[in-house]
């Protein structure tokens, strides 16, 4: 089952710090490499104005973020100065 959720991911490992969902606990993450986070078990991100966006901690303000959703996987890529980097927070 998939759901809408707000989640905080630990930059160094991709582990879920906390999650707010509609009671679904099947959301998981993978961290296959620097700056790469894969989130499973969501419906992706709905487009604005109804949809959710993303927020970076101030320590990561210089990072750029690219988000895609393919085959049920929400892929988040983070870069700083054009190089893949893990989120500091």
N, CA, C and O atoms as a DFTB+ gen file, in Angstrom:
356 C
 N C O
     1  1       0.842      -1.177       0.000
     2  2       0.000       0.000       0.000
     3  2       0.888       1.241       0.000
     4  3       1.954       1.244       0.615
     5  1       0.453       2.283      -0.682
     6  2       1.199       3.537      -0.718
     7  2       0.389       4.641      -0.060
     8  3      -0.819       4.506       0.132
     9  1       1.054       5.727       0.282
    10  2       0.382       6.813       0.979
    11  2       1.103       8.123       0.742
    12  3       2.222       8.147       0.231
    13  1       0.460       9.200       1.113
    14  2       1.130      10.494       1.171
    15  2       1.813      10.582       2.525
    16  3       1.304      10.071       3.523
    17  1       2.963      11.231       2.552
    18  2       3.688      11.325       3.820
    19  2       4.642      12.504       3.793
    20  3       5.051      12.975       2.732
    21  1       4.979      12.961       4.967
    22  2       6.071      13.915       5.146
    23  2       7.138      13.163       5.917
    24  3       6.857      12.592       6.971
    25  1       8.366      13.158       5.400
    26  2       9.402      12.442       6.107
    27  2      10.700      13.219       6.144
    28  3      11.011      14.002       5.246
    29  1      11.442      12.981       7.200
    30  2      12.772      13.555       7.369
    31  2      13.768      12.426       7.214
    32  3      13.650      11.382       7.856
    33  1      14.771      12.649       6.340
    34  2      15.767      11.628       6.049
    35  2      17.120      12.082       6.571
    36  3      17.507      13.235       6.379
    37  1      17.838      11.185       7.226
    38  2      19.186      11.466       7.704
    39  2      20.137      11.460       6.514
    40  3      20.252      10.455       5.814
    41  1      20.813      12.574       6.284
    42  2      21.651      12.727       5.105
    43  2      22.747      11.697       4.954
    44  3      22.983      11.217       3.845
    45  1      23.420      11.344       6.024
    46  2      24.574      10.456       5.945
    47  2      24.216       9.027       5.563
    48  3      25.011       8.341       4.921
    49  1      23.024       8.569       5.953
    50  2      22.666       7.168       5.737
    51  2      21.404       6.971       4.912
    52  3      21.181       5.884       4.381
    53  1      20.581       7.997       4.796
    54  2      19.298       7.855       4.126
    55  2      18.218       7.274       5.021
    56  3      17.093       7.059       4.569
    57  1      18.538       7.017       6.280
    58  2      17.559       6.451       7.214
    59  2      16.457       7.466       7.502
    60  3      16.692       8.674       7.483
    61  1      15.264       6.968       7.766
    62  2      14.141       7.828       8.107
    63  2      14.289       8.281       9.555
    64  3      14.371       7.456      10.465
    65  1      14.323       9.607       9.767
    66  2      14.388      10.166      11.120
    67  2      12.998      10.150      11.735
    68  3      12.809       9.644      12.841
    69  1      12.028      10.704      11.018
    70  2      10.639      10.645      11.449
    71  2       9.742      10.765      10.233
    72  3      10.161      11.195       9.158
    73  1       8.492      10.372      10.440
    74  2       7.546      10.317       9.329
    75  2       6.157      10.691       9.827
    76  3       5.760      10.336      10.937
    77  1       5.435      11.407       8.994
    78  2       4.037      11.708       9.246
    79  2       3.267      11.195       8.038
    80  3       3.462      11.683       6.925
    81  1       2.405      10.225       8.245
    82  2       1.648       9.644       7.138
    83  2       0.217       9.397       7.583
    84  3      -0.191       9.785       8.678
    85  1      -0.523       8.753       6.722
    86  2      -1.908       8.409       7.038
    87  2      -1.986       7.021       7.665
    88  3      -2.885       6.238       7.356
    89  1      -1.039       6.727       8.545
    90  2      -1.068       5.456       9.251
    91  2      -0.345       4.325       8.554
    92  3      -0.405       3.186       9.017
    93  1       0.333       4.602       7.462
    94  2       1.054       3.567       6.732
    95  2       2.495       3.532       7.224
    96  3       3.136       4.575       7.350
    97  1       3.005       2.336       7.501
    98  2       4.381       2.230       7.980
    99  2       5.268       1.448       7.017
   100  3       6.272       0.865       7.424
   101  1       4.893       1.438       5.741
   102  2       5.637       0.655       4.759
   103  2       6.599       1.494       3.929
   104  3       7.146       0.999       2.943
   105  1       6.819       2.740       4.300
   106  2       7.749       3.589       3.564
   107  2       9.169       3.232       3.986
   108  3       9.481       3.183       5.176
   109  1      10.028       2.982       2.991
   110  2      11.422       2.642       3.252
   111  2      12.322       3.508       2.385
   112  3      11.872       4.113       1.412
   113  1      13.603       3.561       2.750
   114  2      14.564       4.344       1.982
   115  2      15.811       3.523       1.696
   116  3      16.141       2.585       2.422
   117  1      16.493       3.898       0.623
   118  2      17.810       3.370       0.285
   119  2      18.721       4.553       0.047
   120  3      18.268       5.628      -0.348
   121  1      20.007       4.356       0.287
   122  2      21.029       5.387       0.073
   123  2      22.164       4.730      -0.717
   124  3      23.197       4.379      -0.147
   125  1      21.966       4.562      -2.050
   126  2      22.932       3.800      -2.842
   127  2      24.276       4.478      -3.070
   128  3      25.245       3.813      -3.434
   129  1      24.351       5.782      -2.863
   130  2      25.613       6.479      -3.072
   131  2      25.504       7.915      -2.625
   132  3      24.427       8.361      -2.231
   133  1      26.612       8.654      -2.678
   134  2      26.597      10.056      -2.249
   135  2      25.503      10.864      -2.948
   136  3      25.406      10.865      -4.175
   137  1      24.696      11.540      -2.162
   138  2      23.661      12.407      -2.705
   139  2      22.489      11.694      -3.345
   140  3      21.673      12.338      -4.004
   141  1      22.379      10.390      -3.174
   142  2      21.295       9.622      -3.783
   143  2      20.416       9.013      -2.688
   144  3      20.890       8.307      -1.799
   145  1      19.133       9.311      -2.785
   146  2      18.162       8.797      -1.818
   147  2      16.979       8.235      -2.597
   148  3      16.411       8.926      -3.442
   149  1      16.605       6.993      -2.322
   150  2      15.474       6.344      -2.972
   151  2      14.419       6.061      -1.917
   152  3      14.699       5.427      -0.900
   153  1      13.203       6.534      -2.165
   154  2      12.116       6.362      -1.207
   155  2      11.065       5.454      -1.841
   156  3      10.559       5.739      -2.927
   157  1      10.743       4.366      -1.156
   158  2       9.779       3.376      -1.638
   159  2       8.513       3.441      -0.791
   160  3       8.574       3.708       0.409
   161  1       7.360       3.194      -1.425
   162  2       6.109       3.113      -0.679
   163  2       5.308       4.394      -0.653
   164  3       4.372       4.518       0.137
   165  1       5.657       5.369      -1.516
   166  2       4.874       6.602      -1.590
   167  2       4.209       6.696      -2.957
   168  3       4.459       5.879      -3.843
   169  1       3.375       7.686      -3.108
   170  2       2.743       7.959      -4.396
   171  2       3.524       9.012      -5.169
   172  3       3.019       9.554      -6.152
   173  1       4.730       9.305      -4.748
   174  2       5.515      10.352      -5.386
   175  2       5.130      11.695      -4.800
   176  3       4.589      11.777      -3.697
   177  1       5.412      12.736      -5.543
   178  2       5.088      14.085      -5.088
   179  2       4.033      14.664      -6.017
   180  3       4.239      14.751      -7.227
   181  1       2.909      15.057      -5.447
   182  2       1.848      15.669      -6.242
   183  2       2.288      17.070      -6.651
   184  3       2.941      17.765      -5.873
   185  1       1.935      17.493      -7.871
   186  2       2.331      18.831      -8.310
   187  2       1.616      19.923      -7.519
   188  3       0.506      19.733      -7.021
   189  1       2.277      21.056      -7.418
   190  2       1.666      22.223      -6.751
   191  2       0.431      22.654      -7.530
   192  3       0.371      22.390      -8.731
   193  1      -0.554      23.299      -6.918
   194  2      -0.522      23.833      -5.566
   195  2      -0.928      22.826      -4.499
   196  3      -0.701      23.075      -3.315
   197  1      -1.525      21.691      -4.880
   198  2      -1.986      20.747      -3.860
   199  2      -0.847      19.942      -3.259
   200  3      -0.921      19.514      -2.107
   201  1       0.189      19.740      -4.026
   202  2       1.249      18.821      -3.627
   203  2       2.240      19.386      -2.635
   204  3       2.266      20.580      -2.337
   205  1       3.046      18.482      -2.143
   206  2       4.094      18.814      -1.189
   207  2       5.358      19.132      -1.957
   208  3       5.566      18.639      -3.065
   209  1       6.175      19.936      -1.379
   210  2       7.490      20.213      -1.932
   211  2       8.541      19.631      -1.013
   212  3       8.280      18.688      -0.266
   213  1       9.718      20.195      -1.074
   214  2      10.773      19.752      -0.173
   215  2      11.388      20.965       0.506
   216  3      11.305      22.085       0.002
   217  1      11.992      20.731       1.631
   218  2      12.643      21.784       2.402
   219  2      14.018      21.273       2.794
   220  3      14.164      20.126       3.216
   221  1      15.024      22.125       2.655
   222  2      16.376      21.784       3.085
   223  2      16.696      22.494       4.391
   224  3      16.261      23.623       4.618
   225  1      17.449      21.836       5.234
   226  2      17.964      22.471       6.432
   227  2      18.898      23.595       6.004
   228  3      19.486      23.526       4.925
   229  1      19.046      24.622       6.822
   230  2      19.895      25.765       6.478
   231  2      21.329      25.362       6.177
   232  3      21.981      26.001       5.350
   233  1      21.838      24.324       6.823
   234  2      23.215      23.904       6.559
   235  2      23.375      23.311       5.165
   236  3      24.497      23.178       4.677
   237  1      22.268      22.953       4.519
   238  2      22.295      22.400       3.167
   239  2      21.801      23.396       2.122
   240  3      21.519      23.010       0.988
   241  1      21.693      24.666       2.486
   242  2      21.107      25.675       1.604
   243  2      21.843      25.818       0.274
   244  3      21.226      26.211      -0.716
   245  1      23.124      25.518       0.217
   246  2      23.896      25.655      -1.021
   247  2      23.725      24.462      -1.961
   248  3      24.282      24.458      -3.059
   249  1      22.974      23.467      -1.549
   250  2      22.780      22.262      -2.363
   251  2      21.648      22.449      -3.366
   252  3      20.700      23.198      -3.130
   253  1      21.771      21.749      -4.489
   254  2      20.670      21.688      -5.450
   255  2      20.044      20.300      -5.341
   256  3      20.713      19.328      -4.990
   257  1      18.752      20.225      -5.647
   258  2      18.010      18.979      -5.499
   259  2      17.252      18.688      -6.785
   260  3      16.619      19.574      -7.359
   261  1      17.320      17.443      -7.232
   262  2      16.526      16.974      -8.372
   263  2      15.691      15.797      -7.886
   264  3      16.186      14.923      -7.175
   265  1      14.415      15.785      -8.278
   266  2      13.499      14.746      -7.814
   267  2      12.808      14.113      -9.013
   268  3      12.358      14.810      -9.922
   269  1      12.730      12.798      -9.006
   270  2      12.024      12.067     -10.049
   271  2      11.218      10.940      -9.431
   272  3      11.480      10.520      -8.304
   273  1      10.232      10.452     -10.179
   274  2       9.396       9.354      -9.693
   275  2       9.184       8.385     -10.843
   276  3       8.498       8.704     -11.814
   277  1       9.777       7.196     -10.732
   278  2       9.687       6.196     -11.785
   279  2       9.477       4.825     -11.163
   280  3      10.143       4.467     -10.192
   281  1       8.555       4.067     -11.722
   282  2       8.300       2.696     -11.274
   283  2       8.089       2.592      -9.764
   284  3       8.558       1.645      -9.132
   285  1       7.382       3.570      -9.187
   286  2       7.051       3.526      -7.776
   287  2       8.168       3.934      -6.837
   288  3       8.054       3.755      -5.625
   289  1       9.250       4.482      -7.381
   290  2      10.376       4.906      -6.544
   291  2      10.570       6.409      -6.688
   292  3      10.732       6.920      -7.796
   293  1      10.554       7.108      -5.566
   294  2      10.839       8.537      -5.537
   295  2      12.351       8.679      -5.379
   296  3      12.909       8.310      -4.346
   297  1      13.011       9.217      -6.410
   298  2      14.468       9.363      -6.402
   299  2      14.822      10.820      -6.147
   300  3      14.351      11.716      -6.846
   301  1      15.655      11.045      -5.145
   302  2      16.103      12.386      -4.786
   303  2      17.615      12.427      -4.960
   304  3      18.339      11.629      -4.365
   305  1      18.088      13.368      -5.784
   306  2      19.523      13.544      -6.000
   307  2      19.932      14.907      -5.473
   308  3      19.283      15.914      -5.757
   309  1      21.013      14.934      -4.702
   310  2      21.497      16.167      -4.089
   311  2      22.917      16.431      -4.584
   312  3      23.747      15.524      -4.638
   313  1      23.184      17.693      -4.947
   314  2      24.522      18.071      -5.407
   315  2      24.918      19.410      -4.797
   316  3      24.073      20.239      -4.461
   317  1      26.224      19.594      -4.665
   318  2      26.775      20.868      -4.214
   319  2      27.959      21.173      -5.115
   320  3      28.862      20.351      -5.272
   321  1      27.948      22.353      -5.700
   322  2      28.984      22.739      -6.661
   323  2      29.093      21.728      -7.795
   324  3      30.186      21.465      -8.295
   325  1      27.950      21.157      -8.203
   326  2      27.905      20.223      -9.319
   327  2      28.325      18.803      -9.001
   328  3      28.316      17.951      -9.890
   329  1      28.692      18.522      -7.761
   330  2      29.126      17.185      -7.359
   331  2      28.110      16.560      -6.410
   332  3      27.583      17.245      -5.534
   333  1      27.823      15.251      -6.574
   334  2      26.908      14.587      -5.642
   335  2      27.414      14.724      -4.211
   336  3      28.604      14.568      -3.939
   337  1      26.497      15.016      -3.314
   338  2      26.877      15.163      -1.908
   339  2      25.730      14.728      -1.010
   340  3      24.560      14.924      -1.338
   341  1      26.076      14.141       0.116
   342  2      25.059      13.795       1.101
   343  2      24.584      15.059       1.802
   344  3      25.338      16.020       1.952
   345  1      23.342      15.046       2.224
   346  2      22.835      16.144       3.032
   347  2      23.588      16.165       4.357
   348  3      23.859      15.116       4.941
   349  1      23.920      17.353       4.823
   350  2      24.647      17.469       6.090
   351  2      23.735      17.225       7.284
   352  3      24.200      16.845       8.358
   353  1      22.440      17.444       7.096
   354  2      21.500      17.257       8.201
   355  2      20.478      16.232       7.816
   356  3      19.586      15.922       8.607
